[in-house]
Amino acid sequence: MRIITGSARGIPLETLPGEDTRPTSDRVKEALFSMIQFEIEGRRILDLFAGSGQLGLEALSRGARHCIFIDNARAACDIITANAKKAKLYDRCRISTGDFVSFLRGAAGRELFDIILLDPPYDAGYMPAALTAIAEGGLLAHGGRIVCETDNGAQPVSKRLLKDDGYHREQVQRQVFGERPELEARFTLLRTALYGRTRITLLTEEKGEEQQ
């Protein structure tokens, strides 16, 4: 695992052993950042389920101004700290151990983010709860973006379904919004794309922006 491009390009990153932390593959990471490549420079980032910190560090390497990393495991935060120092990005980081809901509630009215990166454990069902707290706390800046990484399942998707916009919308409703109509009404879907079993979905709270 490494930083793909920017000031820390090629720097290898450490991750926790075992299955508790699931690193995003380089292929998926490249695709994810291609969706927001013109939105990163000088921006304030939240990497909420940070793991090894690779997504937030990639954003910093590409020119983001500052990133807050949140993970509920002390060992993960120690890895993030080591990776940030190795990449010479530590001075633009804030790294905290804690529960994501507690952080989001505490940040309401105090923090504002241009890009929020959400890559929770696939089977935990945290995505709708995180989106609800972000919306209720007013944590996304005007014109901001939320990047959601979810599991589309191991079952292969046929070429016909891959071209079916209705199929993708249904999967976003289930995986990202947890089939909660109030969340779907609150956010605008800008883009969703599938890479193997990993789905990357880009959201905003601004209405009137067309899906890409």
C-alpha positions in Angstrom: 0.0 0.0 0.0 1.4 3.4 -1.0 0.5 7.0 -1.7 -0.2 7.2 -5.4 0.6 10.7 -6.4 1.4 14.2 -5.1 4.1 15.4 -2.7 4.4 12.0 -1.0 4.1 9.9 -4.2 5.4 6.4 -3.8 5.7 6.5 0.0 4.8 3.0 1.4 2.2 2.9 4.1 1.8 0.5 7.0 -1.5 -1.1 7.9 -2.8 -3.1 10.8 -2.4 -6.9 10.5 -5.5 -9.1 10.4 -9.0 -8.3 9.0 -10.1 -5.5 11.3 -8.7 -2.8 8.9 -9.5 -3.3 5.2 -7.2 -1.2 3.0 -8.6 0.3 -0.1 -6.9 -1.1 -3.2 -4.8 1.2 -5.4 -7.2 0.7 -8.3 -10.2 1.8 -6.2 -8.2 4.6 -4.6 -7.2 5.9 -8.0 -10.8 5.8 -9.2 -12.0 7.5 -6.0 -9.6 10.4 -6.3 -10.3 10.8 -10.0 -13.9 11.7 -9.0 -12.7 14.6 -6.8 -9.4 15.5 -8.3 -10.4 19.2 -8.9 -12.0 19.5 -5.5 -8.9 18.8 -3.3 -6.5 21.7 -3.4 -6.6 23.7 -0.2 -9.6 21.9 1.2 -10.4 20.7 4.7 -10.8 16.9 4.8 -12.5 14.5 7.3 -11.4 10.8 7.1 -13.9 9.4 9.5 -13.2 5.6 9.5 -9.6 6.2 8.9 -7.9 2.8 9.4 -4.4 3.3 8.2 -5.1 6.8 7.1 -4.3 6.2 3.5 -7.3 8.1 2.1 -6.8 11.2 4.1 -3.0 11.1 3.5 -3.6 10.7 -0.2 -5.8 13.8 -0.1 -3.0 15.7 1.7 -0.4 14.6 -0.7 -2.6 15.9 -3.5 -2.8 19.4 -1.9 -5.5 19.3 0.7 -4.9 21.9 3.5 -5.8 19.8 6.6 -7.2 16.5 7.5 -8.9 15.1 10.7 -8.5 11.4 11.1 -10.9 9.5 13.3 -10.7 5.8 14.2 -12.0 4.0 17.2 -8.9 1.8 17.5 -5.8 3.2 19.3 -3.6 0.9 17.3 -5.0 2.3 14.0 -4.3 5.9 15.2 -0.8 4.9 16.0 -0.4 3.6 12.5 -1.9 6.8 11.0 0.6 8.9 13.1 3.5 6.8 11.8 2.3 7.0 8.2 1.8 10.7 8.4 5.3 11.3 9.7 6.8 9.0 7.1 5.0 11.0 4.4 6.0 14.3 5.9 2.4 15.3 6.2 2.0 15.2 10.0 1.8 18.9 10.5 -1.4 19.1 8.5 -3.1 16.3 10.4 -5.2 15.9 13.5 -5.6 12.3 14.7 -8.1 11.2 17.3 -9.2 7.9 18.7 -12.9 7.7 19.3 -16.4 6.6 18.2 -17.6 8.2 14.9 -21.0 9.2 16.3 -19.5 10.9 19.3 -17.1 12.8 17.1 -19.7 14.0 14.7 -22.1 15.1 17.5 -19.2 17.0 19.2 -18.2 18.6 15.9 -21.7 19.9 15.1 -21.6 23.7 15.0 -17.8 23.8 15.4 -16.3 22.0 12.3 -16.9 22.4 8.6 -15.5 20.0 6.0 -15.1 20.4 2.2 -14.6 16.6 1.7 -15.7 13.8 4.0 -14.3 10.3 3.3 -16.5 7.5 4.6 -15.1 3.9 4.4 -16.7 2.1 7.3 -16.4 -1.6 8.0 -18.6 -3.2 5.3 -20.8 -5.3 7.6 -21.3 -2.8 10.4 -24.2 -0.7 8.9 -22.5 2.6 9.9 -23.0 4.5 6.6 -26.6 5.7 7.2 -25.8 6.7 10.8 -22.8 8.7 9.7 -24.7 10.5 6.9 -27.5 11.3 9.3 -25.1 12.8 11.9 -23.3 14.8 9.1 -26.6 16.2 7.9 -28.0 17.0 11.3 -24.7 18.6 12.4 -24.3 20.7 9.3 -20.8 19.5 8.9 -20.5 19.6 5.1 -19.4 23.0 3.6 -21.3 24.6 0.8 -20.4 22.7 -2.4 -18.7 20.0 -0.3 -18.5 16.3 -1.3 -19.0 13.1 0.6 -17.2 10.0 -0.8 -18.8 6.7 0.3 -17.1 3.3 -0.1 -19.4 0.3 0.2 -19.6 -3.4 -0.6 -21.6 -4.4 -3.6 -21.3 -8.0 -2.7 -19.3 -10.9 -4.1 -21.9 -11.9 -6.6 -20.7 -10.9 -10.1 -22.8 -8.2 -11.8 -23.8 -8.9 -15.4 -22.9 -6.5 -18.2 -26.6 -5.7 -18.6 -26.9 -4.6 -15.0 -23.7 -2.6 -15.2 -25.3 -0.4 -17.8 -28.6 -0.1 -15.9 -28.9 3.2 -14.0 -31.9 1.9 -12.1 -29.8 -1.0 -10.7 -27.1 1.4 -9.5 -29.6 3.7 -7.9 -31.2 0.8 -6.0 -27.8 -0.3 -4.7 -27.0 3.2 -3.5 -30.4 3.3 -1.8 -29.6 0.1 0.0 -25.9 0.3 0.7 -25.4 4.1 1.3 -28.8 5.3 2.5 -29.9 2.2 4.2 -33.2 2.5 2.4 -34.0 5.6 4.5 -36.0 8.0 2.2 -35.2 11.0 4.4 -31.5 10.5 3.7 -32.0 10.1 0.0 -34.0 13.3 0.0 -31.3 15.2 1.9 -28.4 14.3 -0.4 -27.9 14.6 -4.1 -26.2 11.6 -5.9 -23.5 13.0 -8.2 -21.9 9.7 -9.2 -21.7 6.0 -8.4 -19.3 3.5 -9.9 -18.5 -0.2 -9.3 -14.9 -1.6 -9.2 -15.1 -5.3 -8.6 -17.2 -5.6 -5.4 -16.4 -2.1 -4.2 -18.8 0.7 -4.9 -17.7 4.3 -4.8 -20.5 6.9 -4.4 -20.2 10.7 -4.5 -22.8 12.8 -2.7 -23.4 16.5 -2.0 -26.1 18.4 -0.1 -26.4 21.0 -2.9 -29.6 20.6 -4.9 -29.8 21.1 -8.6 -26.4 19.6 -9.4 -26.7 17.0 -12.1 -25.6 13.4 -11.7 -22.4 12.7 -13.7 
